[in-house]
Amino acid sequence: MHALELATGGVLRTYYNEKWHQVPTICDGMTVNLRSNEKCYRLQLHDDDVGSFALPTEIGIMREKRMGAASISIWNSTTLWVTGGEFAGAKDSTEWINVSLSRENISDLPLLQRGVPLPKMMAFHCLEMINNNAAILYGGSEWIEGLPGLHETWTIDNLYDPEFRNAMNSAASEPQQHWWIPRTPMNNGRFLHSCGVIRVDASTKFVVAAGGQDLQYGVSTKTVELLRVQVEDEAVMNIDDIWEVGPLLPRALSRAASATTGNQAILFVVGGEVSSVPFVRSDAIFSLWCLITGSCWWTTEELELMMSRTNGIALLIPPASCIFAHQPTTN
């Protein structure tokens, strides 16, 4: 496995040796010599020991070169859906891989399957699960110089619908925008931002957009926006018609990794770019906490990264509350 940045990934469930395992899975991205990575890898844990990884196993090949994509784990966390990204221009195409279908020790790696396209071409966006059947897409960049970051927000709320599954299996290449429902746009366009979904009680969640940039090669921001979502029995009941202003990040950040705890109570923002001129990376870990009233605050964790990093991935690996972060170890 190469040292990578601007890759994407998730934690997937795979069954072997007569038990289910939680498997960190990473796809696409850019290597340190600026070449694209076109493979997906899984990092198998040794006997469920969170601190011990086996060597990465190649499990699939991307159909398209892409970096700055966003992905979610769908269908009971057995499938990684990789969306958008950029390589010689932003993309609206998507791909997916089911780790339970990939085999060990194969000479010809399978190509990922084509999935339902995004509503528009974008990279460096956020895609987050609201519940098991719905996801939210927000922000990003069309990666055209001079254009600001995207304000748009969409949801997709029928991931288990047989018609959607058929569309994901049809290798369709034509846009299918009817799957995506336009929602209230964010107040500020942004990309390369941190994102997550925080649960504040049994029926209320906040979608979080934190930091990022608003122009290509722009400066990082510390602004935060929150979108309240009401859920009941894992069905989305109502989404607010306005993004609320959230508490400012402790420092301006973009290109930071983010992950939520398993119960969605806390959002962690890890590392990131503080400044591009001069180039300054962060080694800090910030956590966001929220109350049902909408009152939220940031805490700076005492624990810091062993090295400052940007363009990485942060994954929370169940059952223990351990965050796995990956990014190249060069300057």
C-alpha positions, 0 to 999 in steps of 0.5 A, a space after each residue: 500500500 502506498 503512502 496516500 493523501 486525499 483518499 477516502 474510506 470507511 469501516 465495513 463489516 465482513 464475515 470470515 472465520 465464522 464471525 463478523 469483523 470491522 474492517 477499515 477500507 481505503 480507496 483512491 487518493 494520490 501518492 507522494 509522487 503525485 500519481 493517482 492510486 487506483 486500488 482499494 485496500 482493507 486493513 485487517 485487524 489481528 484477532 480484533 486487537 485494535 492496536 495491531 494491523 496485518 499488512 493491507 490487502 488489495 481488494 479492488 481496482 477503481 474504474 476511474 482515477 480520483 482523489 478528494 472523493 467522499 464515501 459512505 458505508 451502506 447496506 448494513 456497512 457491507 459496501 463502500 460507496 465512493 462518490 465524485 472526486 477530482 482528476 483532470 476535473 471534478 466528477 459526478 460518477 460513483 463506484 462501489 465495492 462489497 468487501 464480502 464479495 472480494 476474495 483473498 489471494 486473487 491475481 486479477 483484482 475485480 473492478 469496482 461497480 459503477 453506481 448512481 451518479 451525483 447530482 453534479 460534478 464535485 470534489 472535496 465534498 461531504 457525504 454522511 449517513 443520517 441513518 441506515 437508509 438516508 445520507 446527506 451530501 453537502 458542499 464541495 468544489 467544481 474544481 474550476 479556478 475562480 468558482 467558489 465552494 458549493 453551497 448546495 445540500 442534497 439528501 438521498 433517503 431510499 438506500 434500501 429501496 429495491 429500485 435504488 439497488 437495481 440502479 446501483 447494479 445496472 452500471 448506468 452512466 447517465 445522470 439519475 438526479 431524481 435520487 437526490 433531493 435538493 435541500 436548503 443550501 449552506 450559508 457559506 460555500 465550502 470545500 475541503 471541510 470537516 463533516 459528521 453527524 452528531 446525535 443529541 437525543 433519540 430523535 434529533 441529530 445535527 449535520 456538521 460542516 466545519 472549516 474548509 475553504 471557499 475558493 480554490 487555493 483559498 484560505 482556511 476558515 474557522 466557521 461552522 454550520 449545523 443542520 438539525 434533522 429529526 428522525 424516528 425509528 431510523 426514518 428521517 421525519 424532518 430536516 430544518 429549512 436553515 443551516 444554523 451558525 455553529 461555534 467557531 473552530 478553535 483555529 481556522 482549518 481545512 483538509 482536516 480528517 473527521 470521525 464521530 464516535 459509534 453512538 454519534 455523540 462526539 465529532 472529532 476533527 483531526 489535524 488539518 491545514 492551518 495556513 497555506 502561505 506559509 504552509 502550516 499543518 496541525 497536530 491538534 485533535 478537536 472534539 465537538 459536543 452538542 445539546 438538544 437546545 442547539 448549544 454546541 462547543 469545541 474542546 481541545 483534546 490533551 492527546 495530539 497526533 504524533 505528527 501534524 498531517 493534512 488530507 488524511 482519513 480518520 476512521 473510528 473502529 468498533 467495538 473500541 473507541 479507537 480512531 485510525 488516521 492515515 496520511 503520508 509521512 513525508 513533509 
